[in-house]
Amino acid sequence: MDFVYNNEVLVIQHLQNNYGEYHDFLVLISTVGDPRNIFSVYFPLWFHLNHSVGTKMIWAAVFGDWFNLIFKWILFGQRPYWWVHESHLIQNGSLPHLEQFRITCETGPGSPSGHTMGSSCLWYVMITSVLNSTGLAAFTTDHTSKRFWLLKSCLWTAFWIIQISVCISRVFIATHFPHQVILGLLAGMLVAKTVEHIPSVYNASLKTYIQTSVFLFSVALGFYLLLNLAGTDPLWSVTKAKRWCASPDWIHLDTTPFAGLVRNLGVLFGLGLAVNSEMFIQSCKGKNGHEIRFKLMCVAATLTTLQVYGVVKIPTHTEVLFYILSFCKSASMPLVVVALIPYCVFLMMGHEDRKLV
């Protein structure tokens, strides 16, 4: 692999040396492609517009990130920003310079890329959902058939433009090698495609949500312990990140392997509580649940409320406490989005209707 890494470092250098003036844009694209945006932006928007799409988005994101963690532990992928300092193929006198940015210093293993995997998984779900909802009526006439194929072409073109941009941005900031982002892109699409063929996720009971969360955590923890017993430190990459990151302030606990696992399982558990709650049934499943006004009010209130989540910072001085609070914070998000806010909007609309009467 060192030979592959050595040649791919040249690609990173080429991007940084020739497209440095676009670094603000590329850093922005990398930030937009962060898998955490699935829960704070895309899911709240899509769930209130279409419950099935929002639910599928969460299941796909959780499974995708879980597989990403397992594959990271299996593949032991290096990251460019630390590999150039430790490779035996590179002599000290010819050490290539790779510029680092505030989002470069991811602490988990590098392969496959979690950003490209999450981004391709998310956008694949959204685009196929739009096409499936419009495709049924597309072949009634030749005119609608042509419009459907035009829409399909535009959406898939947009998909590839977005994914290629995310891939380039992750390589540019020296947090991934090119083959790692390609692997992540393809793996994300595969996970999203697989979840589409599991219809049971749309009407899963709370028991199913809990069992799935426990299963995913148990397998991940078991694999972690197995690696330890085999004499391999699953957190080897954290040590390298701390050693070679240009600034200690760029190292964040929420980029460690277990941070993503805890965050995703918290969201899945919270969604299970929310969709099986009485508040959700009365509001979203009631007569007002299909009204455009109700949906738009929920979207507006949800996106506004979730801005507070970005302000709340979890203390990082103790890892165990961080993981517990991260799980609780993540679980509360779907409860607010799916149950609490729609129920408040439902009560407010009912109060307005009574006043009009």
DRENKE-381259 format. One record per residue (C-alpha): residue number from 1; residue in three letters; chain; x, y, z. Coordinates in steps of 0.5 Angstrom, whole numbers. Layout:
BEGIN
+-----+-----+---+-------+-------+-------+
|   k |   r | c |     u |     v |     w |
+-----+-----+---+-------+-------+-------+
| NUM | ALA | A |     X |     Y |     Z |
...
+-----+-----+---+-------+-------+-------+
END
This chain:
BEGIN
+-----+-----+---+-------+-------+-------+
|   k |   r | c |     u |     v |     w |
+-----+-----+---+-------+-------+-------+
|   1 | MET | A |     0 |     0 |     0 |
|   2 | ASP | A |     6 |     5 |     1 |
|   3 | PHE | A |     7 |     5 |    -6 |
|   4 | VAL | A |     0 |     7 |    -7 |
|   5 | TYR | A |     0 |    12 |    -2 |
|   6 | ASN | A |     7 |    15 |    -5 |
|   7 | ASN | A |     4 |    16 |   -12 |
|   8 | GLU | A |    -3 |    19 |    -9 |
|   9 | VAL | A |     1 |    24 |    -5 |
|  10 | LEU | A |     3 |    27 |   -11 |
|  11 | VAL | A |    -4 |    28 |   -13 |
|  12 | ILE | A |    -6 |    32 |    -6 |
|  13 | GLN | A |     0 |    36 |    -8 |
|  14 | HIS | A |    -2 |    38 |   -15 |
|  15 | LEU | A |    -9 |    40 |   -12 |
|  16 | GLN | A |    -6 |    44 |    -6 |
|  17 | ASN | A |    -1 |    47 |   -11 |
|  18 | ASN | A |    -5 |    49 |   -17 |
|  19 | TYR | A |   -12 |    50 |   -14 |
|  20 | GLY | A |   -10 |    53 |    -7 |
|  21 | GLU | A |   -14 |    59 |    -9 |
|  22 | TYR | A |   -20 |    55 |    -8 |
|  23 | HIS | A |   -19 |    53 |    -1 |
|  24 | ASP | A |   -24 |    56 |     2 |
|  25 | PHE | A |   -29 |    53 |    -2 |
|  26 | LEU | A |   -26 |    46 |    -2 |
|  27 | VAL | A |   -26 |    47 |     6 |
|  28 | LEU | A |   -34 |    49 |     6 |
|  29 | ILE | A |   -35 |    43 |     1 |
|  30 | SER | A |   -32 |    38 |     6 |
|  31 | THR | A |   -36 |    41 |    12 |
|  32 | VAL | A |   -42 |    41 |     8 |
|  33 | GLY | A |   -41 |    34 |     7 |
|  34 | ASP | A |   -40 |    32 |    14 |
|  35 | PRO | A |   -45 |    26 |    16 |
|  36 | ARG | A |   -47 |    30 |    22 |
|  37 | ASN | A |   -51 |    35 |    17 |
|  38 | ILE | A |   -55 |    29 |    16 |
|  39 | PHE | A |   -58 |    29 |    23 |
|  40 | SER | A |   -59 |    37 |    24 |
|  41 | VAL | A |   -61 |    39 |    17 |
|  42 | TYR | A |   -63 |    34 |    12 |
|  43 | PHE | A |   -67 |    29 |    16 |
|  44 | PRO | A |   -71 |    35 |    20 |
|  45 | LEU | A |   -73 |    37 |    13 |
|  46 | TRP | A |   -74 |    31 |     9 |
|  47 | PHE | A |   -78 |    28 |    15 |
|  48 | HIS | A |   -84 |    33 |    15 |
|  49 | LEU | A |   -84 |    33 |     8 |
|  50 | ASN | A |   -84 |    25 |     7 |
|  51 | HIS | A |   -84 |    21 |    13 |
|  52 | SER | A |   -82 |    15 |    10 |
|  53 | VAL | A |   -76 |    18 |     6 |
|  54 | GLY | A |   -74 |    21 |    13 |
|  55 | THR | A |   -74 |    15 |    16 |
|  56 | LYS | A |   -70 |    11 |    11 |
|  57 | MET | A |   -65 |    17 |    11 |
|  58 | ILE | A |   -64 |    15 |    18 |
|  59 | TRP | A |   -63 |     8 |    18 |
|  60 | ALA | A |   -59 |     8 |    12 |
|  61 | ALA | A |   -54 |    14 |    15 |
|  62 | VAL | A |   -54 |     9 |    21 |
|  63 | PHE | A |   -52 |     3 |    18 |
|  64 | GLY | A |   -47 |     7 |    13 |
|  65 | ASP | A |   -43 |    10 |    19 |
|  66 | TRP | A |   -43 |     3 |    23 |
|  67 | PHE | A |   -40 |    -1 |    16 |
|  68 | ASN | A |   -35 |     5 |    16 |
|  69 | LEU | A |   -33 |     4 |    23 |
|  70 | ILE | A |   -32 |    -4 |    22 |
|  71 | PHE | A |   -28 |    -3 |    15 |
|  72 | LYS | A |   -24 |     3 |    18 |
|  73 | TRP | A |   -22 |    -2 |    23 |
|  74 | ILE | A |   -21 |    -8 |    18 |
|  75 | LEU | A |   -17 |    -4 |    13 |
|  76 | PHE | A |   -12 |     0 |    17 |
|  77 | GLY | A |   -12 |     6 |    12 |
|  78 | GLN | A |    -7 |    11 |    13 |
|  79 | ARG | A |    -9 |    19 |    13 |
|  80 | PRO | A |    -4 |    23 |     8 |
|  81 | TYR | A |    -3 |    28 |    14 |
|  82 | TRP | A |     1 |    23 |    18 |
|  83 | TRP | A |     3 |    18 |    13 |
|  84 | VAL | A |     8 |    23 |    10 |
|  85 | HIS | A |    12 |    24 |    16 |
|  86 | GLU | A |    12 |    16 |    18 |
|  87 | SER | A |    13 |    13 |    11 |
|  88 | HIS | A |    20 |     9 |    10 |
|  89 | LEU | A |    19 |    11 |     2 |
|  90 | ILE | A |    20 |    18 |     4 |
|  91 | GLN | A |    27 |    21 |     6 |
|  92 | ASN | A |    27 |    27 |    11 |
|  93 | GLY | A |    31 |    31 |     6 |
|  94 | SER | A |    25 |    30 |     1 |
|  95 | LEU | A |    19 |    30 |     5 |
|  96 | PRO | A |    13 |    33 |     1 |
|  97 | HIS | A |    10 |    39 |     4 |
|  98 | LEU | A |     2 |    38 |     5 |
|  99 | GLU | A |    -2 |    44 |     8 |
| 100 | GLN | A |    -7 |    42 |    14 |
| 101 | PHE | A |   -13 |    46 |    15 |
| 102 | ARG | A |   -17 |    46 |    21 |
| 103 | ILE | A |   -22 |    40 |    19 |
| 104 | THR | A |   -16 |    36 |    17 |
| 105 | CYS | A |   -14 |    32 |    23 |
| 106 | GLU | A |   -19 |    27 |    23 |
| 107 | THR | A |   -17 |    22 |    28 |
| 108 | GLY | A |   -20 |    15 |    26 |
| 109 | PRO | A |   -17 |    11 |    20 |
| 110 | GLY | A |   -17 |    13 |    13 |
| 111 | SER | A |   -21 |     8 |     9 |
| 112 | PRO | A |   -26 |     8 |     7 |
| 113 | SER | A |   -28 |    16 |     7 |
| 114 | GLY | A |   -34 |    17 |    12 |
| 115 | HIS | A |   -35 |    24 |     9 |
| 116 | THR | A |   -36 |    21 |     2 |
| 117 | MET | A |   -40 |    15 |     4 |
| 118 | GLY | A |   -45 |    19 |     8 |
| 119 | SER | A |   -46 |    24 |     3 |
| 120 | SER | A |   -47 |    19 |    -3 |
| 121 | CYS | A |   -51 |    15 |     2 |
| 122 | LEU | A |   -55 |    21 |     3 |
| 123 | TRP | A |   -56 |    24 |    -4 |
| 124 | TYR | A |   -57 |    17 |    -7 |
| 125 | VAL | A |   -63 |    16 |    -2 |
| 126 | MET | A |   -66 |    23 |    -3 |
| 127 | ILE | A |   -65 |    22 |   -11 |
| 128 | THR | A |   -68 |    15 |   -12 |
| 129 | SER | A |   -74 |    18 |    -7 |
| 130 | VAL | A |   -76 |    23 |   -11 |
| 131 | LEU | A |   -75 |    19 |   -18 |
| 132 | ASN | A |   -79 |    14 |   -15 |
| 133 | SER | A |   -85 |    19 |   -13 |
| 134 | THR | A |   -85 |    22 |   -20 |
| 135 | GLY | A |   -84 |    16 |   -24 |
| 136 | LEU | A |   -90 |    12 |   -23 |
| 137 | ALA | A |   -94 |    17 |   -27 |
| 138 | ALA | A |   -89 |    19 |   -32 |
| 139 | PHE | A |   -91 |    14 |   -37 |
| 140 | THR | A |   -98 |    16 |   -38 |
| 141 | THR | A |   -96 |    20 |   -44 |
| 142 | ASP | A |   -90 |    21 |   -48 |
| 143 | HIS | A |   -90 |    28 |   -46 |
| 144 | THR | A |   -89 |    26 |   -38 |
| 145 | SER | A |   -85 |    21 |   -40 |
| 146 | LYS | A |   -80 |    26 |   -43 |
| 147 | ARG | A |   -80 |    30 |   -37 |
| 148 | PHE | A |   -79 |    25 |   -33 |
| 149 | TRP | A |   -73 |    23 |   -36 |
| 150 | LEU | A |   -70 |    30 |   -36 |
| 151 | LEU | A |   -71 |    30 |   -29 |
| 152 | LYS | A |   -68 |    24 |   -28 |
| 153 | SER | A |   -62 |    26 |   -32 |
| 154 | CYS | A |   -61 |    33 |   -28 |
| 155 | LEU | A |   -62 |    30 |   -21 |
| 156 | TRP | A |   -56 |    24 |   -23 |
| 157 | THR | A |   -52 |    30 |   -26 |
| 158 | ALA | A |   -53 |    34 |   -20 |
| 159 | PHE | A |   -51 |    28 |   -15 |
| 160 | TRP | A |   -45 |    26 |   -19 |
| 161 | ILE | A |   -42 |    34 |   -19 |
| 162 | ILE | A |   -44 |    34 |   -11 |
| 163 | GLN | A |   -40 |    27 |   -10 |
| 164 | ILE | A |   -34 |    29 |   -14 |
| 165 | SER | A |   -34 |    36 |   -11 |
| 166 | VAL | A |   -34 |    32 |    -4 |
| 167 | CYS | A |   -28 |    27 |    -6 |
| 168 | ILE | A |   -24 |    33 |    -9 |
| 169 | SER | A |   -25 |    37 |    -2 |
| 170 | ARG | A |   -23 |    31 |     2 |
| 171 | VAL | A |   -17 |    30 |    -2 |
| 172 | PHE | A |   -15 |    37 |    -2 |
| 173 | ILE | A |   -15 |    38 |     5 |
| 174 | ALA | A |   -10 |    32 |     6 |
| 175 | THR | A |   -15 |    28 |    10 |
| 176 | HIS | A |   -16 |    22 |     5 |
| 177 | PHE | A |   -12 |    19 |     0 |
| 178 | PRO | A |   -16 |    19 |    -7 |
| 179 | HIS | A |   -17 |    11 |    -7 |
| 180 | GLN | A |   -21 |    12 |     0 |
| 181 | VAL | A |   -26 |    17 |    -2 |
| 182 | ILE | A |   -28 |    13 |    -8 |
| 183 | LEU | A |   -29 |     7 |    -4 |
| 184 | GLY | A |   -33 |    11 |     1 |
| 185 | LEU | A |   -37 |    14 |    -5 |
| 186 | LEU | A |   -39 |     7 |    -8 |
| 187 | ALA | A |   -40 |     4 |    -1 |
| 188 | GLY | A |   -45 |     9 |     1 |
| 189 | MET | A |   -49 |     8 |    -5 |
| 190 | LEU | A |   -49 |     0 |    -4 |
| 191 | VAL | A |   -51 |     1 |     3 |
| 192 | ALA | A |   -57 |     6 |     1 |
| 193 | LYS | A |   -59 |     1 |    -4 |
| 194 | THR | A |   -59 |    -4 |     1 |
| 195 | VAL | A |   -64 |    -1 |     6 |
| 196 | GLU | A |   -69 |     1 |     0 |
| 197 | HIS | A |   -70 |    -7 |     0 |
| 198 | ILE | A |   -72 |    -7 |     7 |
| 199 | PRO | A |   -79 |    -5 |     8 |
| 200 | SER | A |   -79 |    -6 |    15 |
| 201 | VAL | A |   -75 |     0 |    17 |
| 202 | TYR | A |   -81 |     4 |    15 |
| 203 | ASN | A |   -86 |     1 |    21 |
| 204 | ALA | A |   -81 |    -2 |    26 |
| 205 | SER | A |   -83 |    -2 |    33 |
| 206 | LEU | A |   -79 |     1 |    39 |
| 207 | LYS | A |   -77 |    -6 |    40 |
| 208 | THR | A |   -74 |    -7 |    33 |
| 209 | TYR | A |   -70 |     0 |    34 |
| 210 | ILE | A |   -68 |    -2 |    41 |
| 211 | GLN | A |   -65 |    -9 |    39 |
| 212 | THR | A |   -62 |    -6 |    33 |
| 213 | SER | A |   -58 |    -1 |    37 |
| 214 | VAL | A |   -56 |    -6 |    42 |
| 215 | PHE | A |   -54 |   -11 |    36 |
| 216 | LEU | A |   -50 |    -6 |    33 |
| 217 | PHE | A |   -46 |    -3 |    39 |
| 218 | SER | A |   -45 |   -10 |    41 |
| 219 | VAL | A |   -42 |   -12 |    35 |
| 220 | ALA | A |   -38 |    -6 |    34 |
| 221 | LEU | A |   -35 |    -7 |    42 |
| 222 | GLY | A |   -34 |   -14 |    41 |
| 223 | PHE | A |   -30 |   -13 |    35 |
| 224 | TYR | A |   -26 |    -8 |    38 |
| 225 | LEU | A |   -25 |   -13 |    44 |
| 226 | LEU | A |   -23 |   -18 |    39 |
| 227 | LEU | A |   -17 |   -13 |    36 |
| 228 | ASN | A |   -15 |   -12 |    43 |
| 229 | LEU | A |   -14 |   -19 |    44 |
| 230 | ALA | A |   -10 |   -20 |    38 |
| 231 | GLY | A |    -5 |   -15 |    40 |
| 232 | THR | A |    -8 |    -9 |    36 |
| 233 | ASP | A |   -10 |    -3 |    38 |
| 234 | PRO | A |   -16 |    -1 |    35 |
| 235 | LEU | A |   -15 |     7 |    37 |
| 236 | TRP | A |    -8 |     7 |    34 |
| 237 | SER | A |   -10 |    12 |    29 |
| 238 | VAL | A |   -12 |    17 |    35 |
| 239 | THR | A |    -4 |    17 |    37 |
| 240 | LYS | A |    -2 |    19 |    30 |
| 241 | ALA | A |    -7 |    24 |    29 |
| 242 | LYS | A |    -5 |    27 |    36 |
| 243 | ARG | A |     3 |    27 |    34 |
| 244 | TRP | A |     2 |    30 |    27 |
| 245 | CYS | A |    -3 |    35 |    27 |
| 246 | ALA | A |    -1 |    42 |    26 |
| 247 | SER | A |    -5 |    44 |    32 |
| 248 | PRO | A |    -7 |    41 |    38 |
| 249 | ASP | A |   -14 |    45 |    38 |
| 250 | TRP | A |   -16 |    42 |    31 |
| 251 | ILE | A |   -16 |    35 |    35 |
| 252 | HIS | A |   -23 |    34 |    37 |
| 253 | LEU | A |   -26 |    28 |    41 |
| 254 | ASP | A |   -32 |    28 |    37 |
| 255 | THR | A |   -28 |    25 |    31 |
| 256 | THR | A |   -26 |    19 |    34 |
| 257 | PRO | A |   -29 |    12 |    32 |
| 258 | PHE | A |   -33 |    11 |    38 |
| 259 | ALA | A |   -36 |    18 |    38 |
| 260 | GLY | A |   -39 |    17 |    31 |
| 261 | LEU | A |   -42 |    10 |    33 |
| 262 | VAL | A |   -45 |    13 |    40 |
| 263 | ARG | A |   -48 |    19 |    36 |
| 264 | ASN | A |   -51 |    15 |    31 |
| 265 | LEU | A |   -54 |    10 |    36 |
| 266 | GLY | A |   -57 |    15 |    40 |
| 267 | VAL | A |   -61 |    18 |    34 |
| 268 | LEU | A |   -63 |    11 |    32 |
| 269 | PHE | A |   -66 |    10 |    39 |
| 270 | GLY | A |   -69 |    17 |    39 |
| 271 | LEU | A |   -72 |    16 |    33 |
| 272 | GLY | A |   -75 |     9 |    35 |
| 273 | LEU | A |   -78 |    13 |    42 |
| 274 | ALA | A |   -81 |    18 |    37 |
| 275 | VAL | A |   -84 |    15 |    32 |
| 276 | ASN | A |   -88 |    10 |    37 |
| 277 | SER | A |   -90 |    16 |    42 |
| 278 | GLU | A |   -97 |    18 |    43 |
| 279 | MET | A |   -95 |    25 |    41 |
| 280 | PHE | A |   -93 |    23 |    34 |
| 281 | ILE | A |   -99 |    19 |    33 |
| 282 | GLN | A |  -103 |    25 |    35 |
| 283 | SER | A |  -100 |    30 |    31 |
| 284 | CYS | A |   -96 |    27 |    25 |
| 285 | LYS | A |  -101 |    21 |    24 |
| 286 | GLY | A |  -108 |    25 |    25 |
| 287 | LYS | A |  -112 |    29 |    21 |
| 288 | ASN | A |  -107 |    35 |    21 |
| 289 | GLY | A |  -101 |    31 |    19 |
| 290 | HIS | A |  -102 |    31 |    11 |
| 291 | GLU | A |  -103 |    39 |    11 |
| 292 | ILE | A |   -98 |    43 |     8 |
| 293 | ARG | A |   -99 |    49 |    13 |
| 294 | PHE | A |   -97 |    44 |    18 |
| 295 | LYS | A |   -91 |    41 |    15 |
| 296 | LEU | A |   -88 |    48 |    13 |
| 297 | MET | A |   -89 |    50 |    20 |
| 298 | CYS | A |   -86 |    44 |    23 |
| 299 | VAL | A |   -80 |    45 |    18 |
| 300 | ALA | A |   -79 |    52 |    20 |
| 301 | ALA | A |   -80 |    51 |    28 |
| 302 | THR | A |   -75 |    45 |    27 |
| 303 | LEU | A |   -69 |    48 |    23 |
| 304 | THR | A |   -70 |    54 |    28 |
| 305 | THR | A |   -70 |    50 |    34 |
| 306 | LEU | A |   -64 |    45 |    32 |
| 307 | GLN | A |   -59 |    51 |    32 |
| 308 | VAL | A |   -59 |    51 |    39 |
| 309 | TYR | A |   -56 |    44 |    39 |
| 310 | GLY | A |   -50 |    47 |    35 |
| 311 | VAL | A |   -49 |    52 |    41 |
| 312 | VAL | A |   -49 |    47 |    46 |
| 313 | LYS | A |   -42 |    44 |    47 |
| 314 | ILE | A |   -41 |    37 |    51 |
| 315 | PRO | A |   -35 |    37 |    56 |
| 316 | THR | A |   -29 |    33 |    53 |
| 317 | HIS | A |   -25 |    32 |    59 |
| 318 | THR | A |   -27 |    25 |    61 |
| 319 | GLU | A |   -29 |    21 |    55 |
| 320 | VAL | A |   -34 |    16 |    58 |
| 321 | LEU | A |   -38 |    22 |    60 |
| 322 | PHE | A |   -37 |    25 |    53 |
| 323 | TYR | A |   -40 |    19 |    50 |
| 324 | ILE | A |   -46 |    19 |    55 |
| 325 | LEU | A |   -48 |    26 |    54 |
| 326 | SER | A |   -47 |    25 |    46 |
| 327 | PHE | A |   -51 |    19 |    46 |
| 328 | CYS | A |   -57 |    23 |    50 |
| 329 | LYS | A |   -56 |    29 |    46 |
| 330 | SER | A |   -57 |    25 |    40 |
| 331 | ALA | A |   -63 |    21 |    42 |
| 332 | SER | A |   -66 |    28 |    44 |
| 333 | MET | A |   -66 |    31 |    37 |
| 334 | PRO | A |   -71 |    26 |    34 |
| 335 | LEU | A |   -75 |    26 |    40 |
| 336 | VAL | A |   -75 |    34 |    39 |
| 337 | VAL | A |   -76 |    34 |    31 |
| 338 | VAL | A |   -81 |    28 |    30 |
| 339 | ALA | A |   -85 |    28 |    37 |
| 340 | LEU | A |   -85 |    35 |    41 |
| 341 | ILE | A |   -85 |    40 |    36 |
| 342 | PRO | A |   -90 |    37 |    31 |
| 343 | TYR | A |   -94 |    36 |    38 |
| 344 | CYS | A |   -94 |    43 |    40 |
| 345 | VAL | A |   -95 |    45 |    32 |
| 346 | PHE | A |  -101 |    41 |    33 |
| 347 | LEU | A |  -104 |    44 |    39 |
| 348 | MET | A |  -103 |    51 |    37 |
| 349 | MET | A |  -107 |    49 |    30 |
| 350 | GLY | A |  -112 |    46 |    34 |
| 351 | HIS | A |  -113 |    52 |    39 |
| 352 | GLU | A |  -113 |    57 |    33 |
| 353 | ASP | A |  -119 |    53 |    30 |
| 354 | ARG | A |  -123 |    53 |    36 |
| 355 | LYS | A |  -122 |    61 |    36 |
| 356 | LEU | A |  -124 |    61 |    29 |
| 357 | VAL | A |  -130 |    57 |    31 |
+-----+-----+---+-------+-------+-------+
END
